Amino acid sequence: MRKVQFKKWIPAEYPKGSHSANCHQQEFARLSNTGCWEPGFSRDGTFHQWAPGYEEFESGPGNYTVALVEIADGTIEEVLPTHIKFINDYCRCEMPAKEKGRNRCFKCKKPFKPITE
């Protein structure tokens, strides 16, 4: 499992009493910074796997891919591939120096990437 950062959807919010039958009036009455994606990769989590997602339409289902990401409190979020960023937690120093008795870099304090055969 890998560490990731991701963006989350901010649901649309409207001031009290602004709802009307006309959709366009609701759109203009929406509070700012709602009904959009967060501006940056501000949330941390652990990537588990890719999964299929779908949405029902009148003409049939629409299929797409989502990432299943676990948050620190144990809940799972479905994240679109364009809104996820994988984090490299390993040492990337040009001249790493091993810390005595530990498998991490003396300079950056990050662990060394495991050697896979």
One Martini backbone bead per residue (centre of mass of N, CA, C, O) as a GRO file, in nm:
protein
  117
    1MET     BB    1   0.099   0.035   0.019
    2ARG     BB    2   0.034   0.379  -0.057
    3LYS     BB    3   0.097   0.700  -0.044
    4VAL     BB    4  -0.142   0.978  -0.057
    5GLN     BB    5  -0.289   1.242  -0.245
    6PHE     BB    6  -0.606   1.435  -0.242
    7LYS     BB    7  -0.909   1.525  -0.380
    8LYS     BB    8  -1.219   1.687  -0.291
    9TRP     BB    9  -1.549   1.718  -0.292
   10ILE     BB   10  -1.754   2.012  -0.282
   11PRO     BB   11  -2.048   2.066  -0.194
   12ALA     BB   12  -2.322   2.230  -0.255
   13GLU     BB   13  -2.418   2.557  -0.136
   14TYR     BB   14  -2.693   2.737   0.013
   15PRO     BB   15  -2.867   2.979   0.100
   16LYS     BB   16  -3.119   3.059   0.277
   17GLY     BB   17  -3.396   3.084   0.055
   18SER     BB   18  -3.266   3.031  -0.259
   19HIS     BB   19  -3.460   2.830  -0.351
   20SER     BB   20  -3.579   2.719  -0.672
   21ALA     BB   21  -3.712   2.605  -0.973
   22ASN     BB   22  -3.464   2.740  -1.096
   23CYS     BB   23  -3.151   2.637  -1.174
   24HIS     BB   24  -3.005   2.908  -1.240
   25GLN     BB   25  -3.061   3.044  -0.967
   26GLN     BB   26  -2.907   2.839  -0.796
   27GLU     BB   27  -2.627   2.881  -0.920
   28PHE     BB   28  -2.601   3.189  -0.834
   29ALA     BB   29  -2.660   3.118  -0.513
   30ARG     BB   30  -2.409   2.986  -0.466
   31LEU     BB   31  -2.160   2.929  -0.276
   32SER     BB   32  -1.852   2.982  -0.248
   33ASN     BB   33  -1.650   2.704  -0.277
   34THR     BB   34  -1.878   2.527  -0.414
   35GLY     BB   35  -1.914   2.275  -0.636
   36CYS     BB   36  -1.608   2.156  -0.607
   37TRP     BB   37  -1.279   2.121  -0.610
   38GLU     BB   38  -1.014   2.111  -0.456
   39PRO     BB   39  -0.725   2.291  -0.525
   40GLY     BB   40  -0.561   2.062  -0.377
   41PHE     BB   41  -0.348   1.818  -0.227
   42SER     BB   42  -0.485   1.799   0.107
   43ARG     BB   43  -0.512   1.485   0.130
   44ASP     BB   44  -0.456   1.193   0.322
   45GLY     BB   45  -0.346   0.847   0.234
   46THR     BB   46  -0.423   0.499   0.143
   47PHE     BB   47  -0.363   0.291  -0.104
   48HIS     BB   48  -0.523  -0.005  -0.239
   49GLN     BB   49  -0.715   0.024  -0.515
   50TRP     BB   50  -0.870  -0.045  -0.800
   51ALA     BB   51  -1.205   0.050  -0.926
   52PRO     BB   52  -1.525   0.029  -1.015
   53GLY     BB   53  -1.745   0.267  -1.160
   54TYR     BB   54  -2.087   0.412  -1.154
   55GLU     BB   55  -2.357   0.561  -1.357
   56GLU     BB   56  -2.684   0.646  -1.392
   57PHE     BB   57  -2.876   0.656  -1.691
   58GLU     BB   58  -3.115   0.664  -1.928
   59SER     BB   59  -2.907   0.507  -2.140
   60GLY     BB   60  -2.731   0.405  -1.896
   61PRO     BB   61  -2.436   0.309  -1.792
   62GLY     BB   62  -2.142   0.458  -1.644
   63ASN     BB   63  -1.802   0.390  -1.670
   64TYR     BB   64  -1.535   0.389  -1.416
   65THR     BB   65  -1.245   0.482  -1.237
   66VAL     BB   66  -1.123   0.409  -0.901
   67ALA     BB   67  -0.984   0.492  -0.594
   68LEU     BB   68  -0.892   0.330  -0.296
   69VAL     BB   69  -0.897   0.529   0.006
   70GLU     BB   70  -0.746   0.553   0.317
   71ILE     BB   71  -0.811   0.697   0.612
   72ALA     BB   72  -0.716   0.750   0.936
   73ASP     BB   73  -1.025   0.668   1.039
   74GLY     BB   74  -1.097   0.415   0.813
   75THR     BB   75  -1.207   0.536   0.574
   76ILE     BB   76  -1.345   0.525   0.241
   77GLU     BB   77  -1.241   0.657  -0.072
   78GLU     BB   78  -1.343   0.777  -0.383
   79VAL     BB   79  -1.102   0.832  -0.648
   80LEU     BB   80  -0.999   0.994  -0.902
   81PRO     BB   81  -0.721   0.970  -1.102
   82THR     BB   82  -0.695   1.299  -1.135
   83HIS     BB   83  -0.709   1.317  -0.783
   84ILE     BB   84  -0.417   1.172  -0.758
   85LYS     BB   85  -0.111   1.133  -0.547
   86PHE     BB   86   0.189   0.988  -0.532
   87ILE     BB   87   0.415   0.909  -0.270
   88ASN     BB   88   0.759   0.951  -0.196
   89ASP     BB   89   0.920   0.795   0.098
   90TYR     BB   90   1.203   0.796  -0.020
   91CYS     BB   91   1.518   0.829  -0.070
   92ARG     BB   92   1.680   1.104  -0.295
   93CYS     BB   93   1.961   1.130  -0.251
   94GLU     BB   94   2.263   1.151  -0.405
   95MET     BB   95   2.429   1.102  -0.110
   96PRO     BB   96   2.369   0.868   0.087
   97ALA     BB   97   2.346   0.816   0.450
   98LYS     BB   98   2.370   0.588   0.689
   99GLU     BB   99   2.218   0.527   0.973
  100LYS     BB  100   2.293   0.406   1.263
  101GLY     BB  101   2.099   0.110   1.285
  102ARG     BB  102   1.945   0.218   1.023
  103ASN     BB  103   1.705   0.240   0.736
  104ARG     BB  104   1.827   0.552   0.699
  105CYS     BB  105   1.883   0.870   0.629
  106PHE     BB  106   2.079   1.121   0.762
  107LYS     BB  107   1.963   1.373   0.608
  108CYS     BB  108   1.627   1.307   0.555
  109LYS     BB  109   1.506   1.046   0.729
  110LYS     BB  110   1.456   0.844   0.508
  111PRO     BB  111   1.396   0.561   0.369
  112PHE     BB  112   1.498   0.304   0.195
  113LYS     BB  113   1.465   0.138  -0.080
  114PRO     BB  114   1.370  -0.159  -0.149
  115ILE     BB  115   1.508  -0.455  -0.255
  116THR     BB  116   1.428  -0.606  -0.562
  117GLU     BB  117   1.434  -0.925  -0.754
   0.00000   0.00000   0.00000
